[in-house]
Amino acid sequence: MMGRCKPYLGKVDSCIFELISTVQAYPSLYNKADPGYKKSRSNNVIWEAIGFLMKQDAKWCKTNWLYYQEEFRRNSKAIQPYHKALLFLNDFNDSETTARATKIIVHVETTPHWFENVGTDVEIIFKINKNTKMRKIMKGFYDRVGVPLHKCRFLYCGRRVNDDDTPELLKMDLEDVIDVFYEQIG
């Protein structure tokens, strides 16, 4: 391997961001509707060019791209730091996958004193099926942030979200936001 990066690092790696943005310029590597998608010879030339641009081995670039692309399509937590950079792939996912999933962003609005270590605002991205109960989002919020759920109020379009609600029941669209407010006494 000739480059400065190692594959599959468990931490945020600027090389992966560079790889994602470089590959984005070559739709034949990820867009099945592109006329060059199945042309392996021309795609191999593109991988060589990407490797040259990144000062990496072409095989390293291709292997890492395929890994992160597949993890994104499977909605894996392993790629959380790169999720926003990979969102352009949503335009090229299978229509069945896109129809099945609803991306929901949970955004924390305020910070009580026991939440100071995280900062003032937190944005957590969940990608779930339209029929998934909201209790899964609430539990996921608790697991990631550690805020007791009895102290939180989840609101969507000003309406309180209940445990048994689903994105379909709430008529949510792709990338809708659920606001989380902390119970305030006084």
N, C-alpha and C positions, 0 to 999 in steps of 0.2 A: 504494500500500500504506500503510495507516494505522498499522501496529503497530511493535513494538519488535524484532521478529525477522525474519531473512531466511531464505528456504527453502534446504534442502539444504546446510546448513553442514557442513564436514568435521570439525567438532569437537563435543564433547558440548555440547548446548544445553538449558538448563532449559525453554525454551519448548516443545521437543518432548516433554519429560516431562509438562509441563502439558497439552499437546494430547492425549497418549495417555490420561492419567487422566480428562480431560474427556470424550473420545469413549467411554471405557469405560462411562460412565453411560447411553449411548444405543445399545442393542443393535441397533436397526433400521439402524444404519450399518455393521454388520459381521457380523451373524448372519443367514445366509440363511434360517434357519427362523423368524425373527421375522416376524409378519404385516405389519409396516410396512417390511420390507426393500426391496421393489420400488416403494414409494410415493415417487416422486421429489419430489413437491410437498411432502409433510410432512417429508421428509429435508432439503430445501432450507431449510425453516424452522428445523430443528434446526441446520444449518450456520450460519445467520445468528445463532442464539442462541449457539453456541459462539464464533463470531467476536466477538460483543459481549462475552461473558465474558472472552475472552482479549485484548480490545482489538486484534483483528486483522481483516483482511478475511476474509470467509467463504470466498472462493475460495482464499486462502492456506492456511486450515485444512484444507479438503477436499483440495487438491492434496498437501499434506504428509502428511496422514493416508493417502491412497491410496498414496503413495510408500512410506512406512514399513511399511504393512500388506503391500504386495506384496513388499518386500524381506524381511520376516519370513517370509512364506510360501515364498520362494525360498531361505531360509537364508543370506542374504547376509551377508558379513563387514562390509559398510558400516554395518550397524545394531547392531553389537556392543554399544555402550554402552546401547542401549535394549532389548536382548533380554529382560531380566528383566521390564521394564515391559510388554512385549508378550506375555508368556507366556499371558495369559488368552485370546488368540486360538486357542491349541491346542484349546480346547473347541469351537471353531466351525469349524475347518478341515475340509476334505473328509475323509471316513473313509478314502479311498484314500491320501491324503497322510499321514495320521496312522499308518496301518498300515505304510506303507513306511519311515518314519523312526523312529530311536531316538535320543533325546537323551542324550548321555553327558557327564558332568562329570568332568574330570580335575582332581584336587586335589593340589597339592604339599604334602607333610607337613613337610619339614625344609629348613633353609637352610644350605648350606656357605658358607665364607668368600668364594668367588668368585660368590656369588649374592646378596650383600648389597644391591645396588642395587635389587632388586625388592621386598624385604620378606620377612617370615617365611612367609607363606602366599600361594599363588597359586591362583586358580580359573580354569580355562580351559574354556569351553563349546564342545563340538563337537556338531554335529547330523549324523548319518550314517545311511546305509541299514543295515539289519540284516545285509547280506551284505558290507559293507566290511571289508577286512582291517585289523587293528589297527596294522599298520605305518604306515597313513595317520595314525592318531591320534598315534603315537609321533613321526613326522616332523613333524606339525603342532605338537606340543609343543616339539620342538627348534627349529623355525622361529620360534616366538613367544617362547620363553624363552631359547634359546641354550645350553642345558645339553647337554653331550655325552651321547648316548644310552647309550654303554657304561658311563657312571657312574650310570645310573638303573635302577631295577627297578619295573616296572608290575605292580600286584597288583589283582585283582578277587576279592572275598570270600576273601582270604587266599591265593589261587592266582595264580601268576605268569602274566602275559599274554604270549603268544608272538606273533611277527610275523604268523603266518598265522591266528590266531584271529579270529573274527567275533563281533559281538554276539549273533547267533543261536546260534552254537556255545556261547558262554558263558552262554546263557539270560538275557541282560540284559533289564531292563525300562526303560521310559521314566525318564529322569533318574537312572540308576544312577551310582555313583561309582567311578572307577578311581583308586586311590591310587598316588602316585609317591614312591618312597623313593630316597635317594641311597646309593650304595655307601659303606660305612664300613669303613675299614681300622683294625685294632687292637683 
